[in-house]
Amino acid sequence: MRIGELADRTGVSVRALRYYEEQQLLVPERTASGQRVYPEEAVERVRIFRQFYAAGLSSRTIAKLLPCMDTGHSTSAQRDELLGERDRLAHHIDTMTHALHRLEQLITIAPR
């Protein structure tokens, strides 16, 4: 598929897809005329990138974890990275959950 179709199917701008390419997160094939062509698997890959970015992972961290996504196997260093990101996210979720409960308490005691 061409870059515009990938953008449409993933909700990501063409500019963002080019950025992913610059960061070597996404590597399209090229036609003889130089146009980018992406395989079907690129749709899910870009969706994963969006989730990781939304969770606060950097492109550098995502790049380190790509081999895990591609092979289904991880090195000790990659597992440490994954565990660190998981723990960071769990802490953030816990913090946000506490804030949510505080807001709910305020809502129930606030006059209408």
N, C-alpha and C positions, 0 to 999 in steps of 0.2 A: 504494500500500500504506500501511497505517497504521503508526504509530510502533512499536507492539509487534512487528509482523511484521518491520520493518526491523531492530529490535534482535535478534530471533531469528535472522534470516538472516545477520547480520554478527557476532554474538557480542559486541555492544556494548550496554551498558545504555541504557535509555531516558534516564536522567539524562545520560549521555555524549552522546547524540544531541541533547538539549536544549542542552547546552553547545556543541556544534558549531553549532547554530542561533544561539545568543547571539554566537558569534564570527564569524557570517556565513559559515561554511564550508559550511553546508547550508541551503538555503532551500526549505522545503516549500510546497506550495500549501495552501490552507485550504478546507474545505467550508463550506457556508452556516452550519453549526452551530459552526464554528471548529476542527474536528478537522484535524490535520496529515495530509496525503496526500503521499507521496513517489513519484517515478517509479522505474521499474526501475533506471535508471542510478545511483540513490543507493546501491545495494548495493556496486557497485564503487568508488564514490567514498569511501564509509566505509571500505572495506578499504584503500584507498590511505592515508587519514588514519591508520589504525592502524599501517600500516607506517612512515609518516613519523614519527609520535609515538614508535614503538619505536626508531627510528633517532636520536631526539633532536631532531627539528625542533620548533620551537614553533608554536603556533597562528598567531602573527603571521607567521612565515615561510611557513607553509602558505597563509595567506590571500593573501600576495603572489604565490604561485605558481599560485593557482587559475585566473587567466586563461589561463595556458599549458595547463592541463589542459582547459579548456573550448574553446579555439580551436585548439590544436595549434601555436600560434605564440608566440614569446617576444620580449620587448624586450631591449635590451642590458643593462639593469639586472637583469632577471629571469635572463638567462643568467649574469651575474656571481654572482647569488645561488645559482643551481643549481650552478655550478662550485665556489663556496665550500663548499656543503654536501657536494658530492661529495668534495672534497679532505679535508674534516673526517672524513667517514665512512671514506675510504680510510686515513687516518692511524689512526683508531680500530681498523679491521680489522687493520692491520699490528701495532699494539700488542697486540691480543688474540691474534693469531697467534703472536707471540713468546712471550707468556705461556703459550699452549697448548703450544708446543714445550718450554718450561722444565718445565712440569708433566709432560709425557711423559718427559722425561729423568729427573726425580725418580722417576717410577713404575718405570722400568726399572732404576734402581739401588737402589730401596728393597727391603729384605728382606721376604720373604713369611711 
